[in-house]
Amino acid sequence: MNSRPSTRTATRRNPLARLLSDHYAQGTVTEVDMVTATMVRVRIHSEEVPNWDYTPGQHVRVQINDPLSLYGIFRPGETLRTYTIWDRSVEKCEFELRAHLYGGDGIGLSWLRNVAVGDELTYWGPQGDFAVKNAQFHLFAVEETGACGIAPLLRELPAQAQVYGVIESASPDDEPPVPGPHRLGRAYRGTASAASSEVLLAAVKQLDLPTDGGAAYLVGEARTCQAIRSHLLNDRGWDRKAIIVKPFWTPGKRGLHH
């Protein structure tokens, strides 16, 4: 079990913690398993879940190292990692996180690879303004990390909504599942990098989309998202305000999202 001090203990010891105590809470890991060969599922019990002011698409920030400690103050980028709330149960006081285990050695990946049932954790949130927009149709373009981010939005959309999109993965074995009645196209990059992905961009270019009134949700690797955004703006004439870009990661940078 995690030996990190409880929120109550930390609040007593640190005046900053006392000042910010309304913004974080405690949880206990109740389930951990693999959804695909590269996607992990973490279920967390927290008594605060029924009190959340929550909108599907929001995230929590899991505390890996205390941001209010001396270490955290000098190394703020090595304290918290952000994960979209895949689902929640008010009745059970639980919420679920899912994340893609890509290659790397960051603190978030280390936590995901080692988290176990019974671990206690501190989380901040829910936070964020990522949510379903009011639109005539919806376009999603993501890879494995982004699939975790759009799941709550797909669940929110009614069956009669017009939904288009592509989910890229390395192979069919790595296809991330998504909830709801809508089925997005699939694209496979093989051994190619997910960064600056030509595969996902090409798949979006091939989509037969309505000409007006859409909302786009581009989630995942930052450079790929920007390339698709440029395509929508320059080749299809989209309004900038209709495109949401949510970068989760990019080579050489840590902590963009998870």
Protein Blocks (a to p, Z undefined) as FASTA:
>chain_A
ZZbdcfklmmmmpmklmmmmmmgccdddfbdcdfblmbccdddddfklmmpccdehiacd
ddfbdfkbmklmmmmmlmbccdddfbacfklopacddddddedjbfklmmmmmgcehiac
ddeddedjbdcdddfbdcddddfklmmmmmmmmmmpcfklccedddddfblkloccdedj
bdcddddekjacfehpfklmmmmmmpccdfehpacddedjfklmmmmmmmmmmmnopafk
lpccddfbdehiahklZZ
